[in-house]
Amino acid sequence: MPMNLIHRKLCSSAKWASMVADVLPAWVAKHDLGDDVLEIGPGFGATTKVLLDVVPKLTVLEIDPASTELLRAQFGGRADVHEGSGAEMPFPDGRFSAVVCFTMLHHVPTAELQDAIFAEAARVLRPGGRFCGTDSRLSFRFRLLHIGDTMNVVDAGDLPARLEKAGFEQVKVTARPKEQVDFAAVKPG
């Protein structure tokens, strides 16, 4: 989804990658992701780089063609990189042990498309598989960063019902300080 120049520079910066490398391993350690993980919307790949060191098998799905090529060039030998939409995933039912996404849901232009991503995550997960991730919460600073971007912030209060409607159970949503929401849910077994 569209990102302005400042946002692209931030997300592709060494500083952003370093911050992700500092915080993501602890986040991953809290979630049992299993042996075959799908990452939706990795963008420039800061999260992908970390995941490759902590999960046995990683597949990534990126909607932006330029970012997909970048990811293939960086990680194609270690991750299975696909171009496509999280709302229409090119994977079979029950393939993955976990589906993750990090700070990308707010770039999905409508709630209906976000809900389609949730439903597709449920479809491609094995029974007992986990769908989890993080996204940003609305703030003045966040709004400024997204001038000219697609920005459709997920409401933490509505997210549990939306994930349950997509077919998940054991839904946990935590609105954390510093403008972030964490979520985790399980596909019924």
C-alpha positions in Angstrom: 0.0 0.0 0.0 1.2 3.5 -0.6 3.8 5.0 1.7 5.2 8.6 1.5 8.9 9.2 1.1 9.6 9.9 4.8 7.8 6.8 5.8 9.7 4.7 3.2 13.0 6.1 4.4 12.2 5.4 8.1 11.1 1.8 7.4 14.1 1.1 5.2 16.6 2.7 7.6 19.4 1.0 9.6 17.9 2.6 12.7 14.5 1.0 12.2 16.2 -2.4 11.4 18.2 -2.1 14.6 15.2 -1.3 16.7 13.3 -4.3 15.2 16.3 -6.5 15.9 16.3 -5.4 19.5 12.6 -5.9 20.3 11.3 -8.6 18.0 13.2 -11.7 19.4 11.6 -11.1 22.8 8.2 -10.8 21.2 8.7 -14.0 19.2 9.9 -15.9 22.3 6.4 -15.2 23.9 4.6 -17.0 21.0 4.9 -20.6 19.9 5.2 -20.1 16.2 5.9 -23.7 15.3 7.9 -25.0 12.3 6.4 -23.3 9.3 5.7 -19.6 9.5 4.1 -17.1 7.1 4.8 -13.4 7.4 2.3 -11.1 5.7 3.5 -7.7 4.5 7.1 -7.6 5.5 7.8 -4.5 3.5 11.6 -3.8 3.5 12.3 -6.9 5.5 13.5 -5.8 8.9 11.2 -8.3 10.6 12.0 -11.0 8.0 15.7 -10.8 8.9 14.9 -11.4 12.5 12.4 -14.2 11.9 14.9 -16.1 9.7 17.1 -16.5 12.7 14.4 -17.8 15.1 12.0 -19.9 13.0 12.8 -23.2 11.2 10.9 -22.3 7.9 9.7 -18.9 6.7 7.4 -17.9 3.9 6.7 -14.2 3.2 3.9 -12.6 1.2 4.3 -9.0 0.1 1.8 -7.1 -2.1 4.2 -4.5 -3.4 6.2 -5.7 -6.4 9.3 -3.6 -5.7 9.4 -4.7 -2.1 8.9 -8.3 -3.2 12.0 -8.1 -5.5 14.0 -6.5 -2.7 13.0 -9.4 -0.4 13.9 -12.0 -3.0 17.3 -10.4 -3.5 18.0 -10.2 0.3 16.4 -13.4 1.5 15.4 -15.6 -1.4 17.9 -18.3 -0.5 16.6 -18.5 3.1 12.9 -17.6 2.8 10.2 -18.5 0.3 9.1 -15.1 -1.1 5.8 -14.6 -2.8 4.1 -11.5 -4.3 0.4 -11.2 -3.5 -2.4 -10.0 -1.3 -2.9 -11.2 2.2 -6.7 -11.0 1.4 -6.3 -13.7 -1.3 -3.4 -15.9 -0.3 -1.9 -18.3 -2.8 -1.4 -21.1 -0.2 -3.4 -24.3 0.5 -5.7 -24.7 3.5 -3.9 -25.7 6.7 -0.4 -25.2 5.5 1.2 -23.0 8.2 1.9 -23.4 12.0 1.7 -19.6 12.4 0.9 -16.5 10.5 2.4 -13.2 11.7 2.2 -9.6 10.6 4.0 -6.5 12.0 2.9 -2.9 11.7 1.3 -3.5 8.3 -2.5 -3.8 9.0 -2.9 0.0 9.1 -1.7 0.1 5.5 -4.7 -2.0 4.4 -7.2 0.6 3.0 -10.5 -0.9 4.4 -11.7 -2.8 7.3 -13.3 -5.3 4.9 -9.8 -6.1 3.4 -8.3 -6.4 6.9 -11.1 -8.8 7.8 -10.3 -10.8 4.6 -6.7 -11.0 5.7 -7.9 -12.3 9.1 -10.1 -14.9 7.3 -7.3 -16.0 5.0 -4.9 -16.3 8.0 -7.4 -18.7 9.6 -7.8 -20.6 6.3 -4.0 -21.2 5.8 -3.3 -22.1 9.4 -3.3 -25.7 10.7 -5.7 -26.5 13.5 -4.1 -25.1 16.7 -2.0 -22.7 14.6 -1.4 -19.1 15.8 -2.1 -15.8 14.2 -0.3 -13.0 15.9 1.4 -9.7 15.4 1.6 -6.0 16.2 0.3 -2.8 14.8 0.4 0.8 15.5 -2.2 2.9 17.5 -3.3 6.3 16.5 -1.4 9.3 17.8 -0.5 12.7 16.6 3.0 11.6 15.6 1.7 8.5 13.8 -0.8 10.6 11.9 2.0 13.0 10.8 4.2 10.1 9.6 1.3 8.9 7.4 0.5 12.1 5.6 -0.1 11.0 2.0 -0.1 7.3 3.1 -2.8 4.7 3.4 -3.6 4.8 7.1 -6.5 2.7 8.4 -5.7 2.1 12.1 -7.1 -1.1 13.7 -9.2 -0.3 16.8 -7.9 -2.5 19.6 -11.3 -2.5 21.2 -12.9 -4.0 18.0 -10.1 -6.4 17.1 -11.1 -9.3 19.4 -14.6 -9.6 17.8 -13.2 -9.2 14.3 -10.7 -12.1 14.9 -13.4 -14.3 16.5 -15.6 -13.6 13.4 -12.8 -14.8 11.2 -12.8 -18.1 13.1 -10.2 -17.6 15.8 -10.4 -18.4 19.5 -8.3 -17.7 22.6 -8.0 -14.1 21.2 -5.8 -11.7 23.2 -5.4 -8.1 22.3 -3.1 -5.8 24.3 -3.0 -2.0 23.7 0.5 -1.3 24.9 2.1 2.1 25.7 4.2 3.7 23.0 1.4 3.5 20.4 1.3 -0.2 19.8 -1.3 -3.0 19.9 -0.3 -6.7 20.1 -2.6 -9.5 19.2 -2.6 -13.3 19.3 -5.3 -15.8 18.4 -5.5 -19.6 17.8 -7.3 -21.5 15.0 -9.5 -24.1 16.7 -8.2 -27.6 16.7 
